Amino acid sequence: MTTLFDPFPREAVSWRAQSLSKLGDKAMALAYIDARDVMNRLDDVCGPFGWQDSYTETASGRVICTIQIKDPEWGQWTAKSDGAGSTDVEGDKGGISDAFKRAAVKWGIGRYLYDLDAPWVPCESYEASNGKKVWKRWTSDPWGHVKNAPKVQKAEMPEGPCRTSTDLRDAMTAYCVHIGALSNSDDLEAYITEMTPLLAQHRAFHGRDSEHVKAIAVQNTNARARVANREGLPSDADPVPLEAEHVWSETTVRLVQQAQACSSTNGLNAWKREAKTMLDTLDAIEAAYVRGAVNDKAAALKAVEVTAAG
């Protein structure tokens, strides 16, 4: 399993020119990673709901980032902070990004980069209007000049139907979408059984106790409870009659359609706040039907977002 301390793939590491030689043919290379790679590492290790970041600004304009990580066993949050000032390249945005990465280093993410050599690497430069040499690009791979570069081993895919981690992620996303659409207990159990090799590969890849695997287990449990509770209610494909003379109101149909159209958990939550007053006007049967559709959508979105992050 990936840990916070693990080295990143070499292609994820970029190199910044710190100093330029007088001739402009070599520059001192410093390694760094992108903030998005740090976010992905936190998602992979902690799960997308297992960490959070916040920012404050000091009187001098320095940005302080605090990263909190949740202990999966005890449920307690632990925080570590660090800060940075605005950068010449991106101003305040660069300061926020740097503060985030500095705070992440306190958790061990990318800390090994500080121990790497800062080699002088052949490069191309140009002369600015003031006559000074300015770095343009590397003409040699900086990694080839780092004597103490860590060895990064590629994670092998466990045995199963997917050949790559991307294939596995896409397959699990499709699984979550499909399981959220089923409304019959027999169909649900048959599908889960059919997908046993995929679920086993997903569990072996992320680890039995990972947040990714726990999210799928919750999705399965919720799906089973949902179809059990909705036995006798019409399916989404046939939302009209509960009884021969019963027809769903236009309000009910519209609310279900709006909920199904939400593409994110945040969007669905915002819609629920806006639709609460209208939902309260429905009778018990129609309100139960709408809430069931909303719960289905919420479970599917959450599982999809967790899987897509992994």
C-alpha positions in Angstrom: 0.0 0.0 0.0 1.1 3.6 -0.6 2.1 5.6 2.4 2.5 9.3 2.9 6.3 9.0 2.9 6.6 7.0 -0.3 8.6 8.6 -3.2 6.6 9.9 -6.1 7.1 8.5 -9.6 9.9 10.3 -11.3 7.7 11.8 -14.0 5.7 13.5 -11.2 8.7 15.5 -10.0 9.6 18.8 -11.7 12.9 20.7 -11.6 13.3 24.4 -11.0 16.5 26.3 -12.0 17.9 27.9 -8.8 21.1 29.4 -10.1 22.6 29.8 -13.6 26.3 29.5 -14.5 28.0 32.6 -16.0 28.0 31.0 -19.4 24.3 30.1 -19.1 25.0 26.5 -20.1 24.3 24.9 -16.7 21.9 25.6 -13.8 21.4 24.3 -10.3 18.3 22.0 -10.3 15.9 21.8 -7.3 13.2 19.2 -7.3 9.6 19.9 -6.4 6.1 18.4 -6.8 2.8 19.9 -7.8 0.1 20.6 -5.2 -2.3 18.3 -7.1 0.1 15.4 -6.6 0.0 16.1 -2.9 -3.8 16.1 -3.0 -3.8 12.8 -4.8 -1.4 11.3 -2.3 -3.6 12.4 0.6 -6.7 10.9 -1.2 -4.9 7.6 -1.8 -3.7 7.2 1.7 -6.4 8.9 3.8 -9.4 8.7 1.5 -11.0 11.9 0.2 -13.0 12.3 3.5 -10.0 11.6 5.7 -8.1 14.8 5.4 -8.9 18.6 5.2 -7.0 21.8 4.7 -7.6 25.4 5.9 -5.7 28.7 5.5 -5.1 31.8 7.5 -3.1 34.9 6.7 -0.7 36.7 9.1 -0.4 40.5 9.5 2.7 40.4 7.2 0.8 38.6 4.4 2.2 35.2 5.0 -0.2 32.3 4.2 -0.4 29.5 6.8 -1.9 26.2 5.7 -3.1 23.6 8.2 -3.6 20.0 7.1 -5.7 17.8 9.3 -5.7 14.0 9.0 -8.3 11.8 10.6 -7.2 8.7 12.6 -9.2 5.9 11.0 -9.2 3.9 14.2 -10.1 6.5 16.8 -11.7 9.1 14.6 -9.5 11.9 16.0 -8.1 14.7 13.8 -4.5 15.8 14.1 -3.3 19.0 12.5 0.1 20.2 11.2 0.8 23.6 9.8 3.4 25.6 7.8 3.4 28.8 5.8 4.8 30.6 2.8 4.7 34.1 1.3 3.5 35.1 -2.2 5.6 33.9 -5.1 7.0 35.9 -8.0 5.3 33.6 -10.5 1.7 33.3 -9.2 1.5 35.8 -6.4 -1.1 34.9 -3.7 -2.1 31.7 -5.5 1.6 30.6 -5.4 1.8 31.4 -1.7 -1.2 29.2 -1.0 0.2 26.3 -3.0 3.6 26.6 -1.4 2.0 26.7 2.1 0.0 23.6 1.3 3.1 21.7 0.1 5.1 22.9 3.1 2.4 21.7 5.5 2.3 18.4 3.6 6.1 17.9 4.1 5.4 17.9 7.9 3.3 14.8 7.3 6.1 13.3 5.3 4.8 13.9 1.8 7.7 14.7 -0.5 10.1 15.2 2.4 12.7 13.0 0.7 13.1 15.7 -2.0 14.9 18.0 0.5 17.6 15.3 0.9 18.2 15.0 -2.9 21.3 16.5 -4.5 21.0 19.8 -6.2 23.1 19.0 -9.3 24.3 21.4 -11.9 22.5 20.3 -15.1 23.2 21.3 -18.7 20.6 23.7 -19.9 19.6 26.2 -22.6 19.4 29.9 -21.7 18.7 33.3 -23.4 19.9 36.8 -22.8 17.3 39.2 -21.4 17.0 42.9 -22.3 19.1 43.8 -19.3 21.9 41.6 -20.5 21.4 38.9 -17.9 21.3 35.2 -18.7 17.9 33.6 -18.1 17.2 29.8 -17.9 15.0 28.5 -20.7 15.0 24.7 -20.6 16.9 21.6 -19.5 19.0 19.9 -22.2 19.6 16.9 -20.0 17.4 15.0 -17.6 18.2 16.2 -14.1 17.5 12.8 -12.6 20.6 11.5 -14.5 22.7 13.9 -12.4 21.3 13.0 -9.0 23.6 10.6 -7.2 21.3 9.8 -4.3 18.0 9.4 -6.2 15.6 7.0 -4.5 14.5 3.9 -6.3 10.8 4.0 -7.0 9.2 0.6 -7.5 6.1 0.3 -9.7 3.1 -1.1 -7.9 2.1 -4.4 -9.5 -1.5 -5.0 -10.3 -3.1 -7.8 -8.3 -4.6 -10.7 -10.3 -8.0 -9.8 -11.6 -10.0 -8.5 -14.6 -8.2 -5.1 -14.9 -4.7 -4.7 -16.3 -3.9 -1.2 -15.0 -4.9 1.0 -12.0 -6.7 3.3 -14.4 -8.8 0.4 -15.7 -9.6 -0.6 -12.1 -10.7 2.9 -11.2 -12.9 3.1 -14.2 -14.4 -0.4 -13.5 -15.2 0.5 -9.9 -16.8 3.8 -10.9 -19.0 1.8 -13.3 -19.8 -0.7 -10.5 -20.9 2.1 -8.2 -23.1 3.7 -10.8 -24.7 0.4 -11.7 -25.3 -0.7 -8.1 -27.0 2.6 -7.4 -29.5 2.0 -10.2 -30.6 -1.5 -9.2 -33.9 -1.7 -7.4 -34.4 -5.5 -7.1 -32.8 -7.6 -4.4 -32.2 -10.6 -6.7 -30.6 -8.4 -9.4 -28.5 -6.7 -6.8 -27.1 -9.9 -5.3 -26.5 -11.4 -8.7 -24.5 -8.4 -9.8 -22.4 -8.3 -6.6 -21.7 -12.0 -7.1 -20.8 -11.5 -10.7 -18.4 -8.7 -9.8 -16.6 -10.7 -7.1 -13.3 -10.9 -9.1 -13.3 -7.2 -9.6 -14.1 -6.5 -5.9 -11.3 -8.9 -4.9 -8.8 -7.1 -7.1 -9.9 -3.7 -5.8 -9.4 -5.0 -2.2 -6.0 -6.4 -3.0 -4.8 -3.3 -4.7 -5.8 -0.8 -2.0 -5.6 -3.0 1.0 -8.5 -4.6 3.0 -8.6 -1.8 5.6 -8.3 1.1 3.2 -10.8 3.9 2.9 -11.5 2.9 -0.7 -12.5 -0.6 0.2 -14.6 0.6 3.2 -16.4 3.0 0.9 -17.4 0.1 -1.4 -18.5 -1.9 1.5 -20.8 0.9 2.7 -22.1 1.3 -0.8 -23.1 -2.4 -0.9 -24.7 -2.2 2.5 -26.7 0.9 1.6 -27.8 -0.7 -1.7 -29.1 -3.8 0.1 -30.9 -1.6 2.7 -32.3 0.6 -0.1 -33.8 -2.2 -2.2 -35.2 -3.9 0.9 -36.9 -0.7 2.1 -38.3 0.1 -1.3 -39.8 -3.3 -2.1 -43.3 -2.5 -3.5 -42.4 1.0 -4.5 -42.2 1.7 -8.3 -38.8 1.6 -9.9 -37.2 4.6 -11.5 -37.9 3.1 -14.9 -41.7 2.9 -14.1 -42.4 5.7 -11.6 -46.1 6.1 -12.2 -48.5 3.7 -10.4 -48.5 2.5 -6.8 -52.1 1.6 -7.3 -54.0 1.5 -10.6 -55.6 4.9 -10.1 -52.5 6.5 -8.5 -50.4 8.9 -10.6 -47.3 10.7 -9.3 -47.7 14.4 -9.1 -45.8 16.8 -11.4 -44.0 18.1 -8.3 -42.8 14.6 -7.4 -41.6 13.8 -10.9 -39.8 17.1 -11.2 -38.0 16.7 -7.8 -36.8 13.2 -8.8 -35.6 14.4 -12.1 -33.7 17.3 -10.5 -32.1 15.0 -7.9 -31.0 12.6 -10.6 -29.5 15.5 -12.6 -27.1 16.5 -9.8 -23.5 15.6 -10.7 -21.8 16.0 -7.3 -22.4 15.5 -3.6 -22.1 19.2 -3.0 -24.5 19.9 -5.8 -27.0 17.4 -4.4 -26.8 18.8 -0.9 -27.4 22.3 -2.2 -30.4 21.1 -4.1 -31.8 19.4 -1.0 -31.7 22.6 0.9 -33.5 24.5 -1.9 -36.1 21.7 -2.4 -36.9 21.1 1.3 -39.9 23.4 1.3 -41.4 21.8 -1.8 -40.7 18.3 -0.5 -42.7 19.2 2.7 -45.8 19.8 0.6 -45.9 16.2 -0.6 -48.0 13.4 1.0 -46.2 10.6 2.8 -46.1 8.2 -0.1 -44.7 10.7 -2.6 -42.3 12.2 -0.1 -40.9 8.7 0.6 -40.5 8.0 -3.1 -38.5 11.3 -3.6 -36.4 10.6 -0.5 -35.6 7.1 -1.8 -34.5 8.5 -5.1 -32.4 11.2 -3.4 -30.7 8.6 -1.1 -30.0 6.4 -4.1 -28.3 9.3 -5.9 -26.4 10.4 -2.8 -25.0 6.9 -2.3 -24.0 6.5 -5.9 -22.3 9.9 -6.0 -20.3 9.3 -2.8 -19.1 6.0 -4.0 -18.2 7.3 -7.4 -16.3 10.2 -5.9 -14.3 8.0 -3.5 -13.5 5.5 -6.3 -12.6 8.2 -8.8 -10.2 9.7 -6.3 -8.4 6.4 -5.9 
